[in-house]
Amino acid sequence: MAFTYDEVLKLKKYMDEKLSVYVHFHDACGGQYFNLDEPNEDAKHELERYFAKLNKSVKFAEDNMTFTIEEGKNIG
């Protein structure tokens, strides 16, 4: 699932306005991923809601800061 920079900017703006949370975006040859500055349950739930509306799911790493986005609504 590849994101355009416009989509990333919309997400960053949404999370900043909703929770004052900064979302980092990383785009490397290994793929795209995001991360938060620190674990945040409210941000995690908001990201899950945001992407569920787009028929996508959020997959968080064990650190609860790093995440990727996948097609489908299987939130986890």
N, CA, C, O and CB atoms as a CASP TS submission, in Angstrom:
PFRMAT TS
TARGET T0000
AUTHOR 0000-0000-0000
METHOD Language model
MODEL 1
PARENT N/A
ATOM      1  N   MET     1       0.855  -1.165   0.000  1.00  0.00           N
ATOM      2  CA  MET     1       0.000   0.000   0.000  1.00  0.00           C
ATOM      3  C   MET     1       0.898   1.224   0.000  1.00  0.00           C
ATOM      4  O   MET     1       1.557   1.507   1.001  1.00  0.00           O
ATOM      5  CB  MET     1      -0.971   0.000   1.220  1.00  0.00           C
ATOM      6  N   ALA     2       0.934   1.946  -1.094  1.00  0.00           N
ATOM      7  CA  ALA     2       1.778   3.137  -1.206  1.00  0.00           C
ATOM      8  C   ALA     2       0.926   4.398  -1.050  1.00  0.00           C
ATOM      9  O   ALA     2      -0.159   4.513  -1.619  1.00  0.00           O
ATOM     10  CB  ALA     2       2.527   3.152  -2.565  1.00  0.00           C
ATOM     11  N   PHE     3       1.447   5.329  -0.272  1.00  0.00           N
ATOM     12  CA  PHE     3       0.764   6.593  -0.031  1.00  0.00           C
ATOM     13  C   PHE     3       1.407   7.707  -0.827  1.00  0.00           C
ATOM     14  O   PHE     3       2.625   7.745  -0.995  1.00  0.00           O
ATOM     15  CB  PHE     3       0.770   6.936   1.452  1.00  0.00           C
ATOM     16  N   THR     4       0.577   8.612  -1.316  1.00  0.00           N
ATOM     17  CA  THR     4       1.101   9.821  -1.943  1.00  0.00           C
ATOM     18  C   THR     4       1.421  10.823  -0.841  1.00  0.00           C
ATOM     19  O   THR     4       0.934  10.703   0.284  1.00  0.00           O
ATOM     20  CB  THR     4       0.083  10.420  -2.977  1.00  0.00           C
ATOM     21  N   TYR     5       2.233  11.800  -1.171  1.00  0.00           N
ATOM     22  CA  TYR     5       2.560  12.817  -0.173  1.00  0.00           C
ATOM     23  C   TYR     5       1.329  13.628   0.217  1.00  0.00           C
ATOM     24  O   TYR     5       1.229  14.083   1.357  1.00  0.00           O
ATOM     25  CB  TYR     5       3.652  13.747  -0.700  1.00  0.00           C
ATOM     26  N   ASP     6       0.393  13.815  -0.708  1.00  0.00           N
ATOM     27  CA  ASP     6      -0.851  14.520  -0.370  1.00  0.00           C
ATOM     28  C   ASP     6      -1.638  13.755   0.698  1.00  0.00           C
ATOM     29  O   ASP     6      -2.167  14.357   1.632  1.00  0.00           O
ATOM     30  CB  ASP     6      -1.722  14.716  -1.632  1.00  0.00           C
ATOM     31  N   GLU     7      -1.713  12.439   0.559  1.00  0.00           N
ATOM     32  CA  GLU     7      -2.415  11.620   1.555  1.00  0.00           C
ATOM     33  C   GLU     7      -1.728  11.696   2.911  1.00  0.00           C
ATOM     34  O   GLU     7      -2.385  11.766   3.950  1.00  0.00           O
ATOM     35  CB  GLU     7      -2.494  10.160   1.092  1.00  0.00           C
ATOM     36  N   VAL     8      -0.410  11.681   2.888  1.00  0.00           N
ATOM     37  CA  VAL     8       0.354  11.769   4.136  1.00  0.00           C
ATOM     38  C   VAL     8       0.131  13.120   4.801  1.00  0.00           C
ATOM     39  O   VAL     8      -0.050  13.194   6.016  1.00  0.00           O
ATOM     40  CB  VAL     8       1.857  11.545   3.873  1.00  0.00           C
ATOM     41  N   LEU     9       0.144  14.184   4.012  1.00  0.00           N
ATOM     42  CA  LEU     9      -0.079  15.525   4.570  1.00  0.00           C
ATOM     43  C   LEU     9      -1.468  15.649   5.181  1.00  0.00           C
ATOM     44  O   LEU     9      -1.628  16.286   6.222  1.00  0.00           O
ATOM     45  CB  LEU     9       0.108  16.590   3.487  1.00  0.00           C
ATOM     46  N   LYS    10      -2.477  15.047   4.547  1.00  0.00           N
ATOM     47  CA  LYS    10      -3.833  15.055   5.112  1.00  0.00           C
ATOM     48  C   LYS    10      -3.864  14.343   6.461  1.00  0.00           C
ATOM     49  O   LYS    10      -4.479  14.824   7.413  1.00  0.00           O
ATOM     50  CB  LYS    10      -4.828  14.390   4.140  1.00  0.00           C
ATOM     51  N   LEU    11      -3.197  13.197   6.534  1.00  0.00           N
ATOM     52  CA  LEU    11      -3.141  12.450   7.792  1.00  0.00           C
ATOM     53  C   LEU    11      -2.431  13.258   8.871  1.00  0.00           C
ATOM     54  O   LEU    11      -2.916  13.351   9.999  1.00  0.00           O
ATOM     55  CB  LEU    11      -2.430  11.104   7.586  1.00  0.00           C
ATOM     56  N   LYS    12      -1.295  13.837   8.533  1.00  0.00           N
ATOM     57  CA  LYS    12      -0.532  14.631   9.506  1.00  0.00           C
ATOM     58  C   LYS    12      -1.372  15.793  10.037  1.00  0.00           C
ATOM     59  O   LYS    12      -1.390  16.054  11.240  1.00  0.00           O
ATOM     60  CB  LYS    12       0.769  15.167   8.865  1.00  0.00           C
ATOM     61  N   LYS    13      -2.062  16.483   9.139  1.00  0.00           N
ATOM     62  CA  LYS    13      -2.895  17.619   9.536  1.00  0.00           C
ATOM     63  C   LYS    13      -4.049  17.153  10.424  1.00  0.00           C
ATOM     64  O   LYS    13      -4.344  17.772  11.446  1.00  0.00           O
ATOM     65  CB  LYS    13      -3.441  18.353   8.292  1.00  0.00           C
ATOM     66  N   TYR    14      -4.688  16.071  10.033  1.00  0.00           N
ATOM     67  CA  TYR    14      -5.811  15.535  10.803  1.00  0.00           C
ATOM     68  C   TYR    14      -5.384  15.191  12.228  1.00  0.00           C
ATOM     69  O   TYR    14      -6.050  15.580  13.187  1.00  0.00           O
ATOM     70  CB  TYR    14      -6.387  14.293  10.111  1.00  0.00           C
ATOM     71  N   MET    15      -4.283  14.467  12.369  1.00  0.00           N
ATOM     72  CA  MET    15      -3.828  14.048  13.703  1.00  0.00           C
ATOM     73  C   MET    15      -3.355  15.233  14.539  1.00  0.00           C
ATOM     74  O   MET    15      -3.524  15.239  15.758  1.00  0.00           O
ATOM     75  CB  MET    15      -2.701  13.024  13.578  1.00  0.00           C
ATOM     76  N   ASP    16      -2.773  16.220  13.902  1.00  0.00           N
ATOM     77  CA  ASP    16      -2.348  17.417  14.628  1.00  0.00           C
ATOM     78  C   ASP    16      -3.563  18.182  15.145  1.00  0.00           C
ATOM     79  O   ASP    16      -3.589  18.611  16.298  1.00  0.00           O
ATOM     80  CB  ASP    16      -1.487  18.326  13.723  1.00  0.00           C
ATOM     81  N   GLU    17      -4.569  18.351  14.287  1.00  0.00           N
ATOM     82  CA  GLU    17      -5.766  19.089  14.694  1.00  0.00           C
ATOM     83  C   GLU    17      -6.591  18.313  15.720  1.00  0.00           C
ATOM     84  O   GLU    17      -7.140  18.904  16.650  1.00  0.00           O
ATOM     85  CB  GLU    17      -6.626  19.408  13.474  1.00  0.00           C
ATOM     86  N   LYS    18      -6.677  17.008  15.556  1.00  0.00           N
ATOM     87  CA  LYS    18      -7.523  16.185  16.426  1.00  0.00           C
ATOM     88  C   LYS    18      -6.906  15.980  17.813  1.00  0.00           C
ATOM     89  O   LYS    18      -7.596  16.106  18.825  1.00  0.00           O
ATOM     90  CB  LYS    18      -7.776  14.833  15.775  1.00  0.00           C
ATOM     91  N   LEU    19      -5.599  15.663  17.857  1.00  0.00           N
ATOM     92  CA  LEU    19      -4.975  15.281  19.130  1.00  0.00           C
ATOM     93  C   LEU    19      -3.640  15.981  19.405  1.00  0.00           C
ATOM     94  O   LEU    19      -2.978  15.678  20.398  1.00  0.00           O
ATOM     95  CB  LEU    19      -4.762  13.794  19.152  1.00  0.00           C
ATOM     96  N   SER    20      -3.245  16.899  18.548  1.00  0.00           N
ATOM     97  CA  SER    20      -1.926  17.542  18.662  1.00  0.00           C
ATOM     98  C   SER    20      -0.809  16.500  18.692  1.00  0.00           C
ATOM     99  O   SER    20       0.134  16.599  19.478  1.00  0.00           O
ATOM    100  CB  SER    20      -1.862  18.418  19.931  1.00  0.00           C
ATOM    101  N   VAL    21      -0.936  15.504  17.822  1.00  0.00           N
ATOM    102  CA  VAL    21       0.050  14.428  17.717  1.00  0.00           C
ATOM    103  C   VAL    21       0.751  14.549  16.371  1.00  0.00           C
ATOM    104  O   VAL    21       0.106  14.703  15.333  1.00  0.00           O
ATOM    105  CB  VAL    21      -0.620  13.020  17.876  1.00  0.00           C
ATOM    106  N   TYR    22       2.075  14.478  16.400  1.00  0.00           N
ATOM    107  CA  TYR    22       2.858  14.530  15.166  1.00  0.00           C
ATOM    108  C   TYR    22       3.100  13.110  14.665  1.00  0.00           C
ATOM    109  O   TYR    22       3.565  12.248  15.410  1.00  0.00           O
ATOM    110  CB  TYR    22       4.209  15.272  15.390  1.00  0.00           C
ATOM    111  N   VAL    23       2.779  12.881  13.401  1.00  0.00           N
ATOM    112  CA  VAL    23       2.996  11.585  12.766  1.00  0.00           C
ATOM    113  C   VAL    23       4.186  11.714  11.825  1.00  0.00           C
ATOM    114  O   VAL    23       4.188  12.558  10.929  1.00  0.00           O
ATOM    115  CB  VAL    23       1.717  11.100  12.000  1.00  0.00           C
ATOM    116  N   HIS    24       5.190  10.881  12.028  1.00  0.00           N
ATOM    117  CA  HIS    24       6.360  10.850  11.153  1.00  0.00           C
ATOM    118  C   HIS    24       6.096   9.866  10.020  1.00  0.00           C
ATOM    119  O   HIS    24       5.496   8.812  10.232  1.00  0.00           O
ATOM    120  CB  HIS    24       7.650  10.457  11.944  1.00  0.00           C
ATOM    121  N   PHE    25       6.545  10.214   8.819  1.00  0.00           N
ATOM    122  CA  PHE    25       6.379   9.358   7.650  1.00  0.00           C
ATOM    123  C   PHE    25       7.756   8.994   7.120  1.00  0.00           C
ATOM    124  O   PHE    25       8.624   9.853   6.972  1.00  0.00           O
ATOM    125  CB  PHE    25       5.522  10.057   6.551  1.00  0.00           C
ATOM    126  N   HIS    26       7.945   7.711   6.834  1.00  0.00           N
ATOM    127  CA  HIS    26       9.220   7.216   6.314  1.00  0.00           C
ATOM    128  C   HIS    26       8.949   6.482   5.006  1.00  0.00           C
ATOM    129  O   HIS    26       8.092   5.601   4.938  1.00  0.00           O
ATOM    130  CB  HIS    26       9.935   6.278   7.350  1.00  0.00           C
ATOM    131  N   ASP    27       9.687   6.856   3.978  1.00  0.00           N
ATOM    132  CA  ASP    27       9.522   6.254   2.657  1.00  0.00           C
ATOM    133  C   ASP    27      10.904   5.819   2.183  1.00  0.00           C
ATOM    134  O   ASP    27      11.703   6.638   1.729  1.00  0.00           O
ATOM    135  CB  ASP    27       8.850   7.258   1.636  1.00  0.00           C
ATOM    136  N   ALA    28      11.174   4.529   2.292  1.00  0.00           N
ATOM    137  CA  ALA    28      12.486   4.001   1.925  1.00  0.00           C
ATOM    138  C   ALA    28      12.306   2.820   0.973  1.00  0.00           C
ATOM    139  O   ALA    28      11.185   2.387   0.710  1.00  0.00           O
ATOM    140  CB  ALA    28      13.288   3.573   3.189  1.00  0.00           C
ATOM    141  N   CYS    29      13.404   2.315   0.472  1.00  0.00           N
ATOM    142  CA  CYS    29      13.325   1.207  -0.480  1.00  0.00           C
ATOM    143  C   CYS    29      12.681  -0.038   0.138  1.00  0.00           C
ATOM    144  O   CYS    29      12.185  -0.897  -0.591  1.00  0.00           O
ATOM    145  CB  CYS    29      14.717   0.865  -0.996  1.00  0.00           C
ATOM    146  N   GLY    30      12.684  -0.147   1.457  1.00  0.00           N
ATOM    147  CA  GLY    30      12.032  -1.271   2.128  1.00  0.00           C
ATOM    148  C   GLY    30      10.535  -1.098   2.273  1.00  0.00           C
ATOM    149  O   GLY    30       9.846  -2.032   2.685  1.00  0.00           O
ATOM    150  N   GLY    31      10.012   0.078   1.942  1.00  0.00           N
ATOM    151  CA  GLY    31       8.588   0.349   2.039  1.00  0.00           C
ATOM    152  C   GLY    31       8.301   1.582   2.872  1.00  0.00           C
ATOM    153  O   GLY    31       9.211   2.229   3.391  1.00  0.00           O
ATOM    154  N   GLN    32       7.041   1.890   2.990  1.00  0.00           N
ATOM    155  CA  GLN    32       6.606   3.058   3.745  1.00  0.00           C
ATOM    156  C   GLN    32       6.140   2.637   5.135  1.00  0.00           C
ATOM    157  O   GLN    32       5.543   1.576   5.318  1.00  0.00           O
ATOM    158  CB  GLN    32       5.480   3.802   3.000  1.00  0.00           C
ATOM    159  N   TYR    33       6.429   3.498   6.103  1.00  0.00           N
ATOM    160  CA  TYR    33       5.904   3.273   7.447  1.00  0.00           C
ATOM    161  C   TYR    33       5.813   4.602   8.174  1.00  0.00           C
ATOM    162  O   TYR    33       6.377   5.605   7.736  1.00  0.00           O
ATOM    163  CB  TYR    33       6.790   2.275   8.237  1.00  0.00           C
ATOM    164  N   PHE    34       5.105   4.597   9.274  1.00  0.00           N
ATOM    165  CA  PHE    34       4.865   5.791  10.072  1.00  0.00           C
ATOM    166  C   PHE    34       5.312   5.523  11.499  1.00  0.00           C
ATOM    167  O   PHE    34       5.478   4.374  11.907  1.00  0.00           O
ATOM    168  CB  PHE    34       3.369   6.207  10.026  1.00  0.00           C
ATOM    169  N   ASN    35       5.506   6.600  12.254  1.00  0.00           N
ATOM    170  CA  ASN    35       5.691   6.418  13.688  1.00  0.00           C
ATOM    171  C   ASN    35       5.291   7.669  14.444  1.00  0.00           C
ATOM    172  O   ASN    35       5.241   8.773  13.902  1.00  0.00           O
ATOM    173  CB  ASN    35       7.138   6.054  14.000  1.00  0.00           C
ATOM    174  N   LEU    36       5.008   7.451  15.724  1.00  0.00           N
ATOM    175  CA  LEU    36       4.656   8.514  16.659  1.00  0.00           C
ATOM    176  C   LEU    36       5.876   8.798  17.527  1.00  0.00           C
ATOM    177  O   LEU    36       6.794   7.980  17.590  1.00  0.00           O
ATOM    178  CB  LEU    36       3.414   8.123  17.536  1.00  0.00           C
ATOM    179  N   ASP    37       5.897   9.947  18.194  1.00  0.00           N
ATOM    180  CA  ASP    37       7.009  10.285  19.079  1.00  0.00           C
ATOM    181  C   ASP    37       7.037   9.422  20.332  1.00  0.00           C
ATOM    182  O   ASP    37       8.102   9.155  20.890  1.00  0.00           O
ATOM    183  CB  ASP    37       6.932  11.740  19.470  1.00  0.00           C
ATOM    184  N   GLU    38       5.860   8.989  20.768  1.00  0.00           N
ATOM    185  CA  GLU    38       5.755   8.154  21.962  1.00  0.00           C
ATOM    186  C   GLU    38       4.468   7.347  21.876  1.00  0.00           C
ATOM    187  O   GLU    38       3.548   7.738  21.157  1.00  0.00           O
ATOM    188  CB  GLU    38       5.786   9.017  23.264  1.00  0.00           C
ATOM    189  N   PRO    39       4.383   6.232  22.590  1.00  0.00           N
ATOM    190  CA  PRO    39       3.137   5.460  22.580  1.00  0.00           C
ATOM    191  C   PRO    39       1.970   6.331  23.051  1.00  0.00           C
ATOM    192  O   PRO    39       2.100   7.087  24.013  1.00  0.00           O
ATOM    193  CB  PRO    39       3.266   4.202  23.476  1.00  0.00           C
ATOM    194  N   ASN    40       0.837   6.217  22.368  1.00  0.00           N
ATOM    195  CA  ASN    40      -0.313   7.051  22.682  1.00  0.00           C
ATOM    196  C   ASN    40      -1.570   6.271  22.297  1.00  0.00           C
ATOM    197  O   ASN    40      -1.878   6.125  21.114  1.00  0.00           O
ATOM    198  CB  ASN    40      -0.242   8.435  21.936  1.00  0.00           C
ATOM    199  N   GLU    41      -2.282   5.779  23.286  1.00  0.00           N
ATOM    200  CA  GLU    41      -3.478   4.967  23.023  1.00  0.00           C
ATOM    201  C   GLU    41      -4.558   5.755  22.292  1.00  0.00           C
ATOM    202  O   GLU    41      -5.222   5.211  21.410  1.00  0.00           O
ATOM    203  CB  GLU    41      -4.039   4.424  24.329  1.00  0.00           C
ATOM    204  N   ASP    42      -4.746   7.024  22.643  1.00  0.00           N
ATOM    205  CA  ASP    42      -5.747   7.844  21.953  1.00  0.00           C
ATOM    206  C   ASP    42      -5.395   7.980  20.476  1.00  0.00           C
ATOM    207  O   ASP    42      -6.266   7.869  19.614  1.00  0.00           O
ATOM    208  CB  ASP    42      -5.856   9.238  22.609  1.00  0.00           C
ATOM    209  N   ALA    43      -4.131   8.220  20.188  1.00  0.00           N
ATOM    210  CA  ALA    43      -3.689   8.345  18.797  1.00  0.00           C
ATOM    211  C   ALA    43      -3.860   7.018  18.064  1.00  0.00           C
ATOM    212  O   ALA    43      -4.287   6.990  16.910  1.00  0.00           O
ATOM    213  CB  ALA    43      -2.217   8.807  18.733  1.00  0.00           C
ATOM    214  N   LYS    44      -3.531   5.938  18.728  1.00  0.00           N
ATOM    215  CA  LYS    44      -3.679   4.610  18.122  1.00  0.00           C
ATOM    216  C   LYS    44      -5.131   4.368  17.716  1.00  0.00           C
ATOM    217  O   LYS    44      -5.399   3.926  16.598  1.00  0.00           O
ATOM    218  CB  LYS    44      -3.207   3.508  19.100  1.00  0.00           C
ATOM    219  N   HIS    45      -6.063   4.653  18.615  1.00  0.00           N
ATOM    220  CA  HIS    45      -7.484   4.448  18.310  1.00  0.00           C
ATOM    221  C   HIS    45      -7.966   5.403  17.221  1.00  0.00           C
ATOM    222  O   HIS    45      -8.767   5.020  16.369  1.00  0.00           O
ATOM    223  CB  HIS    45      -8.330   4.631  19.575  1.00  0.00           C
ATOM    224  N   GLU    46      -7.488   6.625  17.244  1.00  0.00           N
ATOM    225  CA  GLU    46      -7.889   7.597  16.218  1.00  0.00           C
ATOM    226  C   GLU    46      -7.361   7.180  14.850  1.00  0.00           C
ATOM    227  O   GLU    46      -8.071   7.307  13.853  1.00  0.00           O
ATOM    228  CB  GLU    46      -7.377   9.009  16.577  1.00  0.00           C
ATOM    229  N   LEU    47      -6.139   6.691  14.788  1.00  0.00           N
ATOM    230  CA  LEU    47      -5.576   6.194  13.529  1.00  0.00           C
ATOM    231  C   LEU    47      -6.378   5.004  13.015  1.00  0.00           C
ATOM    232  O   LEU    47      -6.632   4.902  11.815  1.00  0.00           O
ATOM    233  CB  LEU    47      -4.099   5.797  13.713  1.00  0.00           C
ATOM    234  N   GLU    48      -6.773   4.115  13.899  1.00  0.00           N
ATOM    235  CA  GLU    48      -7.588   2.969  13.493  1.00  0.00           C
ATOM    236  C   GLU    48      -8.917   3.431  12.909  1.00  0.00           C
ATOM    237  O   GLU    48      -9.361   2.899  11.892  1.00  0.00           O
ATOM    238  CB  GLU    48      -7.831   2.032  14.684  1.00  0.00           C
ATOM    239  N   ARG    49      -9.553   4.409  13.537  1.00  0.00           N
ATOM    240  CA  ARG    49     -10.827   4.950  13.016  1.00  0.00           C
ATOM    241  C   ARG    49     -10.620   5.641  11.667  1.00  0.00           C
ATOM    242  O   ARG    49     -11.394   5.446  10.730  1.00  0.00           O
ATOM    243  CB  ARG    49     -11.447   5.947  14.027  1.00  0.00           C
ATOM    244  N   TYR    50      -9.573   6.443  11.587  1.00  0.00           N
ATOM    245  CA  TYR    50      -9.272   7.196  10.361  1.00  0.00           C
ATOM    246  C   TYR    50      -9.103   6.242   9.173  1.00  0.00           C
ATOM    247  O   TYR    50      -9.707   6.443   8.120  1.00  0.00           O
ATOM    248  CB  TYR    50      -7.989   8.052  10.548  1.00  0.00           C
ATOM    249  N   PHE    51      -8.289   5.214   9.348  1.00  0.00           N
ATOM    250  CA  PHE    51      -8.013   4.312   8.234  1.00  0.00           C
ATOM    251  C   PHE    51      -9.145   3.324   7.980  1.00  0.00           C
ATOM    252  O   PHE    51      -9.301   2.860   6.850  1.00  0.00           O
ATOM    253  CB  PHE    51      -6.736   3.559   8.492  1.00  0.00           C
ATOM    254  N   ALA    52      -9.933   2.988   8.987  1.00  0.00           N
ATOM    255  CA  ALA    52     -11.089   2.111   8.768  1.00  0.00           C
ATOM    256  C   ALA    52     -12.068   2.764   7.792  1.00  0.00           C
ATOM    257  O   ALA    52     -12.694   2.081   6.981  1.00  0.00           O
ATOM    258  CB  ALA    52     -11.799   1.792  10.112  1.00  0.00           C
ATOM    259  N   LYS    53     -12.194   4.089   7.876  1.00  0.00           N
ATOM    260  CA  LYS    53     -13.073   4.813   6.943  1.00  0.00           C
ATOM    261  C   LYS    53     -12.570   4.710   5.509  1.00  0.00           C
ATOM    262  O   LYS    53     -13.342   4.875   4.565  1.00  0.00           O
ATOM    263  CB  LYS    53     -13.183   6.288   7.349  1.00  0.00           C
ATOM    264  N   LEU    54     -11.285   4.439   5.345  1.00  0.00           N
ATOM    265  CA  LEU    54     -10.674   4.298   4.020  1.00  0.00           C
ATOM    266  C   LEU    54     -10.503   2.829   3.630  1.00  0.00           C
ATOM    267  O   LEU    54      -9.806   2.509   2.667  1.00  0.00           O
ATOM    268  CB  LEU    54      -9.317   5.004   3.987  1.00  0.00           C
ATOM    269  N   ASN    55     -11.153   1.937   4.396  1.00  0.00           N
ATOM    270  CA  ASN    55     -11.060   0.493   4.189  1.00  0.00           C
ATOM    271  C   ASN    55      -9.612   0.000   4.276  1.00  0.00           C
ATOM    272  O   ASN    55      -9.172  -0.829   3.480  1.00  0.00           O
ATOM    273  CB  ASN    55     -11.659   0.117   2.833  1.00  0.00           C
ATOM    274  N   LYS    56      -8.895   0.528   5.251  1.00  0.00           N
ATOM    275  CA  LYS    56      -7.518   0.135   5.500  1.00  0.00           C
ATOM    276  C   LYS    56      -7.362  -0.179   6.986  1.00  0.00           C
ATOM    277  O   LYS    56      -8.173   0.248   7.808  1.00  0.00           O
ATOM    278  CB  LYS    56      -6.525   1.251   5.054  1.00  0.00           C
ATOM    279  N   SER    57      -6.331  -0.917   7.317  1.00  0.00           N
ATOM    280  CA  SER    57      -6.086  -1.246   8.716  1.00  0.00           C
ATOM    281  C   SER    57      -4.694  -0.793   9.131  1.00  0.00           C
ATOM    282  O   SER    57      -3.783  -0.678   8.311  1.00  0.00           O
ATOM    283  CB  SER    57      -6.249  -2.755   8.954  1.00  0.00           C
ATOM    284  N   VAL    58      -4.556  -0.541  10.415  1.00  0.00           N
ATOM    285  CA  VAL    58      -3.298  -0.080  10.999  1.00  0.00           C
ATOM    286  C   VAL    58      -2.662  -1.258  11.722  1.00  0.00           C
ATOM    287  O   VAL    58      -3.312  -1.929  12.523  1.00  0.00           O
ATOM    288  CB  VAL    58      -3.522   1.132  11.973  1.00  0.00           C
ATOM    289  N   LYS    59      -1.406  -1.501  11.437  1.00  0.00           N
ATOM    290  CA  LYS    59      -0.673  -2.574  12.125  1.00  0.00           C
ATOM    291  C   LYS    59       0.482  -1.945  12.894  1.00  0.00           C
ATOM    292  O   LYS    59       1.441  -1.444  12.308  1.00  0.00           O
ATOM    293  CB  LYS    59      -0.148  -3.658  11.108  1.00  0.00           C
ATOM    294  N   PHE    60       0.367  -1.982  14.226  1.00  0.00           N
ATOM    295  CA  PHE    60       1.390  -1.402  15.093  1.00  0.00           C
ATOM    296  C   PHE    60       2.458  -2.432  15.440  1.00  0.00           C
ATOM    297  O   PHE    60       2.167  -3.615  15.619  1.00  0.00           O
ATOM    298  CB  PHE    60       0.755  -0.849  16.373  1.00  0.00           C
ATOM    299  N   ALA    61       3.691  -1.963  15.532  1.00  0.00           N
ATOM    300  CA  ALA    61       4.801  -2.795  16.000  1.00  0.00           C
ATOM    301  C   ALA    61       4.710  -2.917  17.520  1.00  0.00           C
ATOM    302  O   ALA    61       3.877  -2.269  18.154  1.00  0.00           O
ATOM    303  CB  ALA    61       6.185  -2.192  15.569  1.00  0.00           C
ATOM    304  N   GLU    62       5.554  -3.737  18.087  1.00  0.00           N
ATOM    305  CA  GLU    62       5.540  -3.961  19.533  1.00  0.00           C
ATOM    306  C   GLU    62       5.798  -2.696  20.338  1.00  0.00           C
ATOM    307  O   GLU    62       5.367  -2.600  21.487  1.00  0.00           O
ATOM    308  CB  GLU    62       6.562  -4.996  19.897  1.00  0.00           C
ATOM    309  N   ASP    63       6.496  -1.721  19.754  1.00  0.00           N
ATOM    310  CA  ASP    63       6.797  -0.479  20.488  1.00  0.00           C
ATOM    311  C   ASP    63       5.580   0.435  20.629  1.00  0.00           C
ATOM    312  O   ASP    63       5.635   1.432  21.349  1.00  0.00           O
ATOM    313  CB  ASP    63       7.914   0.276  19.788  1.00  0.00           C
ATOM    314  N   ASN    64       4.470   0.097  19.938  1.00  0.00           N
ATOM    315  CA  ASN    64       3.245   0.909  19.929  1.00  0.00           C
ATOM    316  C   ASN    64       3.474   2.333  19.441  1.00  0.00           C
ATOM    317  O   ASN    64       2.713   3.240  19.777  1.00  0.00           O
ATOM    318  CB  ASN    64       2.648   0.950  21.311  1.00  0.00           C
ATOM    319  N   MET    65       4.525   2.527  18.649  1.00  0.00           N
ATOM    320  CA  MET    65       4.787   3.830  18.025  1.00  0.00           C
ATOM    321  C   MET    65       4.907   3.698  16.512  1.00  0.00           C
ATOM    322  O   MET    65       4.442   4.569  15.777  1.00  0.00           O
ATOM    323  CB  MET    65       6.068   4.453  18.601  1.00  0.00           C
ATOM    324  N   THR    66       5.516   2.637  16.049  1.00  0.00           N
ATOM    325  CA  THR    66       5.747   2.406  14.628  1.00  0.00           C
ATOM    326  C   THR    66       4.575   1.622  14.057  1.00  0.00           C
ATOM    327  O   THR    66       4.106   0.655  14.657  1.00  0.00           O
ATOM    328  CB  THR    66       7.084   1.653  14.394  1.00  0.00           C
ATOM    329  N   PHE    67       4.102   2.059  12.869  1.00  0.00           N
ATOM    330  CA  PHE    67       2.972   1.351  12.276  1.00  0.00           C
ATOM    331  C   PHE    67       3.005   1.407  10.763  1.00  0.00           C
ATOM    332  O   PHE    67       3.608   2.297  10.162  1.00  0.00           O
ATOM    333  CB  PHE    67       1.669   1.927  12.780  1.00  0.00           C
ATOM    334  N   THR    68       2.343   0.435  10.166  1.00  0.00           N
ATOM    335  CA  THR    68       2.149   0.370   8.727  1.00  0.00           C
ATOM    336  C   THR    68       0.649   0.314   8.460  1.00  0.00           C
ATOM    337  O   THR    68      -0.156   0.089   9.364  1.00  0.00           O
ATOM    338  CB  THR    68       2.887  -0.864   8.104  1.00  0.00           C
ATOM    339  N   ILE    69       0.303   0.522   7.211  1.00  0.00           N
ATOM    340  CA  ILE    69      -1.100   0.515   6.795  1.00  0.00           C
ATOM    341  C   ILE    69      -1.284  -0.591   5.765  1.00  0.00           C
ATOM    342  O   ILE    69      -0.463  -0.761   4.863  1.00  0.00           O
ATOM    343  CB  ILE    69      -1.535   1.907   6.212  1.00  0.00           C
ATOM    344  N   GLU    70      -2.367  -1.337   5.912  1.00  0.00           N
ATOM    345  CA  GLU    70      -2.666  -2.430   5.000  1.00  0.00           C
ATOM    346  C   GLU    70      -4.087  -2.289   4.475  1.00  0.00           C
ATOM    347  O   GLU    70      -4.932  -1.640   5.092  1.00  0.00           O
ATOM    348  CB  GLU    70      -2.476  -3.792   5.697  1.00  0.00           C
ATOM    349  N   GLU    71      -4.333  -2.906   3.331  1.00  0.00           N
ATOM    350  CA  GLU    71      -5.685  -2.925   2.776  1.00  0.00           C
ATOM    351  C   GLU    71      -6.583  -3.767   3.668  1.00  0.00           C
ATOM    352  O   GLU    71      -6.134  -4.758   4.244  1.00  0.00           O
ATOM    353  CB  GLU    71      -5.685  -3.473   1.325  1.00  0.00           C
ATOM    354  N   GLY    72      -7.840  -3.381   3.784  1.00  0.00           N
ATOM    355  CA  GLY    72      -8.809  -4.152   4.559  1.00  0.00           C
ATOM    356  C   GLY    72      -9.017  -3.580   5.941  1.00  0.00           C
ATOM    357  O   GLY    72      -8.219  -2.774   6.420  1.00  0.00           O
ATOM    358  N   LYS    73     -10.100  -4.004   6.584  1.00  0.00           N
ATOM    359  CA  LYS    73     -10.491  -3.431   7.874  1.00  0.00           C
ATOM    360  C   LYS    73     -10.106  -4.290   9.067  1.00  0.00           C
ATOM    361  O   LYS    73     -10.634  -4.073  10.158  1.00  0.00           O
ATOM    362  CB  LYS    73     -11.965  -3.204   7.895  1.00  0.00           C
ATOM    363  N   ASN    74      -9.227  -5.238   8.911  1.00  0.00           N
ATOM    364  CA  ASN    74      -8.800  -6.057  10.053  1.00  0.00           C
ATOM    365  C   ASN    74      -7.854  -5.247  10.913  1.00  0.00           C
ATOM    366  O   ASN    74      -6.654  -5.193  10.647  1.00  0.00           O
ATOM    367  CB  ASN    74      -8.119  -7.377   9.584  1.00  0.00           C
ATOM    368  N   ILE    75      -8.385  -4.626  11.930  1.00  0.00           N
ATOM    369  CA  ILE    75      -7.590  -3.754  12.792  1.00  0.00           C
ATOM    370  C   ILE    75      -6.803  -4.607  13.773  1.00  0.00           C
ATOM    371  O   ILE    75      -7.331  -5.538  14.380  1.00  0.00           O
ATOM    372  CB  ILE    75      -8.491  -2.739  13.546  1.00  0.00           C
ATOM    373  N   GLY    76      -5.500  -4.260  13.916  1.00  0.00           N
ATOM    374  CA  GLY    76      -4.698  -5.020  14.851  1.00  0.00           C
ATOM    375  C   GLY    76      -3.387  -4.368  15.169  1.00  0.00           C
ATOM    376  O   GLY    76      -2.605  -4.907  15.952  1.00  0.00           O
TER
END
